[in-house]
Amino acid sequence: MRITTWAEYGLIVSLHLARRLGEPPVAARHLADHERLPADYVEQILLKLRRAGLVESERGARGGYRLSRKPADVTVRDVVLAAEDSTFVVSCDVRPIDEDRCGPEASCAIRPVWRALQQRVDEFLQGISLADLLREEDAVEELVSLTARP
């Protein structure tokens, strides 16, 4: 599994909007400048987040973006899915090496390992909300250690 720039920036943008809960919408350019992120990336990420229903936008001179739900109702998994379309790619499902080894009828002892890992990753990310990430790093670290336990 590899966390890409899309997922990382998606979380930064989402956290910025979560911190602004109850404030007027923020322009994408202002958000990009404040977070020191490329404006083009931020625009694209906001579009993905809007399509996923995580943010809403307002047009006009005072328009911009805001979180569409409470930070406690948006999980890290939600943001990663919106930014990436998946949280963990099981390669044999999306890019099979060959049909004999990876086809639906083939027996592969590795595939169940990747699928179980994908499920664990999804469950872990689903257990952490933007509200959790608004805390200090020590508190998040403690939460993550509790969430990571089987």
N, C-alpha and C positions, 0 to 999 in steps of 0.2 A: 504494500500500500504506500502511496506517495501523496502527500498533501501538496496540492498545486497552489500557484499564485491565486487562481480563481477562488479557491476555498479560503485561503488566508485573507485575501482582501475582502471577500464576502463577509467574513466574521468581523473584520475591522469596521467595515461600513455598517453592518448591523448593530454592532456595539455602540458606534457613534450615534446612531438613531435611537437606540435604547436609552442612552444617557440623556437624550433630548425629549424624552417622553413628556407630553403635555405642552411642549413649546411649538411655535409655528414651524411649518415645513422648512427644510434646509435645501438650498440649491446644491446640485451635484458638484459644481465647481468649488463652492465654499467648503463642502465636505472633503473634496479631494485635497484642497489646499491645507485645510486644518489637519488632515491625517497624513499629509505629505505622500500622497499616492498619485499616480498618473491619472489625469482627468478622464482620458479615454477609457481606461479600465473601469473607473468608478461609474461612468455612464452605462457601460455594458453590464456591470454587476447589478446596478440598480434596476436595469431593465429585467434581468433574470429574476431578481428578488420580487419585482412587481408581478411578473408573470406567475410566480409561485404563490402569490397572495401574501407575501411577508411584508411588503411595503406598499404604500399607496402614494400617488403623486397628485399634485395640484398644479394646474397651469396658471400662467399669469406672472405679473411683476412680483408678487409675494408668494409665488408658488415654490414648489420643491418637493421633497420627499419626507415621509415620516413612516415609522413603524406602524403596521396595520393592526397589530395585536400587542398585548402587554408583553414585556420582556420575559415574564415567567411562562408564557404560552408559546414561545419560540425556542426550539432546541437547536443545538449545534448541528444535529443531523438535518433538521429542516434547512438550515442555511447551506450546508455542504451539498445537499441534494439539489437545491436551487442553483447553486453556482457550478456544480460539476455534473449533474444528472445521475450521479451514483456516489456512494460513500466508499465502496470497495469493489473493484472490478475482478470478477472471477474470469480469468483469461480464457479458460477452456470453454466458457459459455459464450463469450463475445468474439474471441479470435482463436478458434480451435487449430491446433497444430496440424492435425489431419483427421479425417472422418473416422478412420479405423480406431484411433486412439481416443478421440474426444467426442465422437458422435453420440447422439442420445442413446443408441443401443450398445455402445461400447462400455466395457467395465473398466473404470479408472479408480484406483485406490486413492489418488491424490485429490480428486474433485471434492469428496466429502469434507476434507480438511479445509479447503479454501471456502467452501460454502458455510461451514461452521464458523470460520474466522469472520466471514462477512456478517453473519448473524450477530456475533459478539461485538464487532465494531459498531454495527447499527444500534444495538441495545445500549452500548456504552455512550455513544453520541446522543442518543435519545434521552438519556438520563441527565443531561446537562443543559440548562436553559441559559438564555442571554442574561436573565436576572442573576443566575449563579456567577456568570462571568463578570458581572459588574462589581463583584466583591474584590477585596485585596487578594494578591497572589497567594498568601498563606492560606486563606480560607478556601480558595479554589483548589489549591493543592490537597488540602484535607478532604474536600468533597470528592475530588478525582480519585484519591486513594480508597475512599469508601465505595465509590461507584465501581471501581475496577475489581473489587473482590468478588470471587465467584459465588 
